[in-house]
Amino acid sequence: MPLLFATPACASLHYTVHPDALNTADSTAYDTLLIAQAAIDQARVANQTTPLPPDLKTALNTVVQSYNVARESWLTYRGAVATNAPADAYLTQLNNNLLDLSKAIQALKEGQK
């Protein structure tokens, strides 16, 4: 078990912030959105090959909705940081929306097993 917990900690020590990122939070949010977009794209391609059952379509729709909310939240946060406006409330909302997105992706993955 300790090895599992050590790996993410080590990875976070070596995290490289994207060149155009405003800060680490902005960069990691961007990464999360990229991962979500890839999961959405993958599920859509799979749906074209073999139509998804209704429960997976619902899960995919939830991921898409969560992605859209998280992306808007990220853009709002970036706008606040870029204009030197107080961004703490926006960061809190962004974190909550990214957490919801991560849960939706996990539910989609669990349904595909």
C-alpha positions as CSV (number, residue, x, y, z in Angstrom):
1,M,0.0,0.0,0.0
2,P,2.6,2.6,0.8
3,L,4.1,2.3,-2.7
4,L,0.7,3.3,-4.2
5,F,0.6,6.4,-2.1
6,A,4.3,7.3,-2.8
7,T,3.8,7.2,-6.6
8,P,1.4,10.1,-6.9
9,A,3.4,12.1,-4.4
10,C,6.6,11.6,-6.5
11,A,4.7,12.4,-9.7
12,S,3.5,15.7,-8.2
13,L,7.1,16.6,-7.3
14,H,8.0,16.3,-11.0
15,Y,5.0,18.0,-12.5
16,T,5.8,20.3,-15.3
17,V,3.5,23.4,-15.6
18,H,2.4,24.1,-19.1
19,P,4.3,27.0,-20.7
20,D,1.2,29.2,-21.1
21,A,-0.4,28.3,-17.8
22,L,-1.1,31.1,-15.3
23,N,-0.1,28.9,-12.4
24,T,0.0,25.3,-11.3
25,A,-3.7,25.1,-10.6
26,D,-4.5,26.4,-14.1
27,S,-2.1,23.9,-15.6
28,T,-3.5,20.9,-13.7
29,A,-7.1,22.0,-14.4
30,Y,-6.1,22.1,-18.1
31,D,-4.7,18.6,-17.9
32,T,-7.8,17.3,-16.2
33,L,-9.9,18.8,-19.0
34,L,-7.7,17.2,-21.6
35,I,-8.1,13.8,-20.0
36,A,-11.9,14.3,-19.8
37,Q,-12.0,15.3,-23.5
38,A,-10.1,12.2,-24.4
39,A,-12.5,10.0,-22.4
40,I,-15.5,11.7,-24.1
41,D,-14.0,11.2,-27.6
42,Q,-13.1,7.6,-26.8
43,A,-16.7,6.8,-25.6
44,R,-18.2,8.6,-28.7
45,V,-16.0,6.5,-31.1
46,A,-17.0,3.3,-29.2
47,N,-20.6,4.3,-29.5
48,Q,-20.3,4.6,-33.3
49,T,-18.8,1.1,-33.5
50,T,-21.2,-0.5,-31.0
51,P,-24.0,1.6,-29.7
52,L,-23.8,2.1,-26.0
53,P,-26.5,0.7,-23.7
54,P,-28.8,3.4,-22.3
55,D,-27.1,3.5,-18.9
56,L,-23.7,4.2,-20.5
57,K,-25.3,6.9,-22.7
58,T,-26.6,8.5,-19.6
59,A,-23.2,8.3,-18.0
60,L,-21.5,9.8,-21.1
61,N,-24.0,12.6,-21.1
62,T,-23.2,13.3,-17.5
63,V,-19.5,13.4,-18.3
64,V,-20.2,15.9,-21.2
65,Q,-22.3,18.1,-19.0
66,S,-19.7,18.0,-16.2
67,Y,-17.0,18.8,-18.7
68,N,-18.8,21.8,-20.0
69,V,-19.4,23.1,-16.4
70,A,-15.8,22.5,-15.4
71,R,-14.5,24.1,-18.6
72,E,-16.6,27.3,-18.0
73,S,-15.4,27.3,-14.4
74,W,-11.8,27.0,-15.6
75,L,-12.2,29.9,-18.0
76,T,-13.8,32.1,-15.3
77,Y,-10.9,31.2,-12.9
78,R,-8.3,32.1,-15.6
79,G,-10.1,35.4,-16.3
80,A,-10.0,36.3,-12.6
81,V,-6.3,35.4,-12.3
82,A,-5.4,37.2,-15.5
83,T,-7.0,40.4,-14.3
84,N,-5.7,40.1,-10.8
85,A,-9.2,39.8,-9.4
86,P,-9.7,37.8,-6.2
87,A,-9.7,34.3,-7.5
88,D,-10.1,32.2,-4.3
89,A,-13.9,31.6,-4.8
90,Y,-13.4,30.8,-8.4
91,L,-10.6,28.3,-7.5
92,T,-12.9,26.6,-5.0
93,Q,-15.7,26.3,-7.6
94,L,-13.2,25.1,-10.2
95,N,-12.0,22.4,-7.8
96,N,-15.5,21.3,-7.0
97,N,-16.4,21.1,-10.7
98,L,-13.3,19.2,-11.5
99,L,-14.1,16.7,-8.7
100,D,-17.6,16.2,-10.1
101,L,-16.0,15.7,-13.6
102,S,-13.6,13.1,-12.2
103,K,-16.5,11.3,-10.5
104,A,-18.5,11.3,-13.7
105,I,-15.5,9.9,-15.7
106,Q,-15.0,7.2,-13.1
107,A,-18.7,6.2,-13.3
108,L,-18.4,6.0,-17.1
109,K,-15.3,3.8,-16.8
110,E,-17.0,1.6,-14.2
111,G,-20.0,1.1,-16.5
112,Q,-17.8,0.1,-19.4
113,K,-16.3,-2.9,-17.5
